[in-house]
Amino acid sequence: MKGRRWTEEEDRLLVDTVLRCIREGGSQLDAFAEVGGTLGRTPGACGFRWNAVLRRKEAAAFQEAKRQRVAKQLKKRQSAESFRFQDILSFLQKQEEERQRTRMRVEELERKRKEQEQELARLMAEREQLTQPVFGGDSMSRLLEQYHQLLKMLQVLRPLDPLASELRERATVPADPTEADSLLDKTSVDTNSDSHS
């Protein structure tokens, strides 16, 4: 209805709605659309009434509504920042816990590595011992000496027992066959010369 006069109740509804929308962070245009729908007026008509008449009358209330909106926005921002700070703090605490777990794991792996290095050194030493010749150096000369003594004993026993020559043949397990043959030949010659004399 064009040209319809504004009543006191309509003015009060428009003022209250505009101030509420401003306090809550909304816009005046939202308030005009809301009141226009309720009163059957266009948002433009509501905006014109507010700006031409009511805003000057409600200047103090309008400034207070804007102050409340700013305070509310600051509080909301501080709350959001505080929330973000708590998130960051929680994240950092989790990172520190993870770092501690990783450090402990690294220390455990380092300990195991040292144990394995010691075990490897022990096994290498054992391998070195096992790969040494069974009869090396002095052991071989002692063995040969004992072998010669055994041959001499067999030579002494040979004339006494016909089985001695068989024992002598079985007892000779030469490391070098040519050396064993020369030893046998030598002992035969010595034995023969002993029996002739």
C-alpha positions as CSV (number, residue, x, y, z in Angstrom):
1,M,0.0,0.0,0.0
2,K,1.8,3.1,-1.2
3,G,1.7,6.1,1.0
4,R,0.5,4.3,4.1
5,R,1.6,6.1,7.3
6,W,4.0,4.4,9.8
7,T,2.5,3.7,13.1
8,E,4.4,3.8,16.5
9,E,4.3,0.0,16.7
10,E,5.8,-0.3,13.2
11,D,8.5,2.3,14.0
12,R,9.3,0.4,17.3
13,L,9.5,-3.0,15.4
14,L,11.8,-1.4,12.8
15,V,14.1,0.2,15.5
16,D,14.3,-3.0,17.6
17,T,15.0,-5.2,14.5
18,V,17.7,-2.9,13.1
19,L,19.4,-2.6,16.5
20,R,19.2,-6.4,17.2
21,C,20.7,-7.2,13.7
22,I,23.5,-4.7,14.3
23,R,24.3,-6.1,17.8
24,E,24.4,-9.6,16.4
25,G,26.7,-8.7,13.5
26,G,24.1,-8.6,10.8
27,S,23.5,-5.8,8.4
28,Q,20.8,-3.1,8.3
29,L,19.6,-4.5,4.9
30,D,18.9,-7.8,6.6
31,A,16.8,-5.9,9.2
32,F,14.9,-4.0,6.5
33,A,14.1,-7.3,4.6
34,E,12.9,-8.9,7.9
35,V,10.6,-6.0,8.9
36,G,9.4,-5.5,5.4
37,G,8.2,-9.1,5.3
38,T,6.5,-8.8,8.7
39,L,4.8,-5.5,7.9
40,G,4.0,-6.0,4.3
41,R,6.3,-3.2,3.2
42,T,9.3,-3.2,0.8
43,P,12.8,-3.4,2.2
44,G,13.4,0.0,0.5
45,A,10.5,1.6,2.3
46,C,11.8,0.3,5.6
47,G,15.3,1.6,4.8
48,F,14.0,5.0,3.9
49,R,12.0,5.2,7.1
50,W,15.1,4.2,9.2
51,N,17.5,6.6,7.5
52,A,15.1,9.6,7.2
53,V,13.4,9.5,10.6
54,L,14.3,6.8,13.1
55,R,18.1,6.8,13.0
56,R,18.4,10.4,14.2
57,K,15.9,9.7,17.0
58,E,17.8,6.5,18.1
59,A,21.3,7.8,17.6
60,A,22.5,6.8,21.1
61,A,20.9,3.3,20.9
62,F,22.4,2.9,17.4
63,Q,25.9,3.8,18.6
64,E,25.5,1.4,21.6
65,A,24.4,-1.4,19.2
66,K,27.5,-0.8,17.1
67,R,29.7,-0.8,20.2
68,Q,28.2,-4.1,21.3
69,R,28.7,-5.6,17.9
70,V,32.4,-4.7,18.0
71,A,32.8,-6.0,21.5
72,K,31.1,-9.3,20.5
73,Q,33.4,-9.6,17.4
74,L,36.5,-9.0,19.5
75,K,35.4,-11.6,22.1
76,K,34.7,-14.1,19.3
77,R,38.1,-13.4,17.8
78,Q,39.9,-13.7,21.1
79,S,38.0,-17.0,21.8
80,A,39.0,-18.2,18.3
81,E,42.6,-17.1,18.9
82,S,42.6,-18.8,22.3
83,F,41.2,-21.9,20.7
84,R,43.9,-21.8,18.1
85,F,46.5,-21.3,20.8
86,Q,45.2,-24.4,22.7
87,D,45.4,-26.3,19.4
88,I,49.0,-25.2,18.8
89,L,50.0,-26.0,22.4
90,S,48.4,-29.5,22.1
91,F,50.1,-30.1,18.8
92,L,53.5,-29.0,20.2
93,Q,53.0,-31.3,23.2
94,K,52.3,-34.2,20.9
95,Q,55.3,-33.4,18.8
96,E,57.5,-33.4,22.0
97,E,56.1,-36.8,23.1
98,E,56.8,-38.2,19.6
99,R,60.3,-36.7,19.7
100,Q,60.9,-38.4,23.1
101,R,59.7,-41.8,21.7
102,T,61.9,-41.4,18.7
103,R,64.9,-40.6,20.8
104,M,64.3,-43.6,23.0
105,R,64.0,-45.8,19.9
106,V,67.2,-44.4,18.4
107,E,69.0,-45.2,21.7
108,E,67.7,-48.7,21.8
109,L,68.8,-49.3,18.1
110,E,72.2,-47.8,19.0
111,R,72.5,-50.2,21.9
112,K,71.6,-53.2,19.7
113,R,74.0,-52.1,17.0
114,K,76.9,-52.0,19.6
115,E,75.9,-55.5,20.8
116,Q,75.9,-56.8,17.2
117,E,79.3,-55.2,16.6
118,Q,80.7,-56.9,19.6
119,E,79.1,-60.2,18.6
120,L,80.6,-59.8,15.1
121,A,84.1,-59.1,16.5
122,R,83.8,-62.3,18.7
123,L,82.7,-64.4,15.7
124,M,85.5,-62.9,13.5
125,A,88.1,-63.9,16.2
126,E,86.6,-67.3,16.5
127,R,86.6,-67.7,12.7
128,E,90.3,-66.6,12.7
129,Q,91.1,-69.3,15.2
130,L,89.2,-71.9,13.2
131,T,91.0,-71.1,10.0
132,Q,94.5,-71.4,11.5
133,P,96.3,-74.6,10.3
134,V,95.8,-77.5,12.7
135,F,99.4,-78.3,12.7
136,G,101.2,-75.0,12.2
137,G,104.7,-74.0,13.1
138,D,105.9,-75.8,16.3
139,S,103.1,-78.3,16.4
140,M,104.1,-79.7,13.0
141,S,107.8,-80.2,14.1
142,R,106.7,-81.9,17.3
143,L,104.4,-84.2,15.3
144,L,107.2,-85.1,13.0
145,E,109.5,-85.7,15.9
146,Q,106.9,-88.0,17.5
147,Y,106.5,-89.8,14.1
148,H,110.3,-90.4,13.9
149,Q,110.3,-91.8,17.5
150,L,107.4,-94.1,16.6
151,L,109.3,-95.3,13.5
152,K,112.4,-96.0,15.6
153,M,110.3,-97.9,18.1
154,L,108.9,-100.0,15.3
155,Q,112.4,-100.7,14.0
156,V,113.4,-101.9,17.4
157,L,110.3,-104.1,17.6
158,R,110.5,-105.4,14.0
159,P,112.9,-108.2,14.6
160,L,111.0,-109.2,17.7
161,D,107.5,-109.5,16.3
162,P,106.6,-110.4,12.7
163,L,103.5,-108.2,13.0
164,A,105.6,-105.1,13.5
165,S,106.1,-104.4,9.8
166,E,102.3,-104.6,9.3
167,L,101.8,-102.2,12.2
168,R,104.4,-99.9,10.8
169,E,102.7,-99.8,7.4
170,R,99.3,-99.1,9.1
171,A,100.8,-96.5,11.4
172,T,102.3,-94.4,8.5
173,V,99.8,-91.8,7.4
174,P,102.1,-89.4,5.6
175,A,101.2,-85.8,5.0
176,D,103.4,-85.9,2.0
177,P,103.6,-89.3,0.3
178,T,107.1,-88.7,-1.1
179,E,108.4,-87.8,2.3
180,A,106.8,-91.0,3.8
181,D,108.4,-93.2,1.1
182,S,111.8,-91.7,1.8
183,L,111.3,-92.3,5.5
184,L,110.3,-95.9,5.0
185,D,113.2,-96.5,2.7
186,K,115.6,-95.0,5.2
187,T,114.2,-97.0,8.1
188,S,114.4,-100.2,5.9
189,V,118.0,-99.6,5.2
190,D,118.8,-98.8,8.8
191,T,117.0,-102.0,9.9
192,N,118.8,-104.1,7.4
193,S,122.1,-102.7,8.4
194,D,121.3,-103.4,12.0
195,S,120.3,-107.0,11.3
196,H,123.5,-107.6,9.4
197,S,125.8,-106.4,12.0
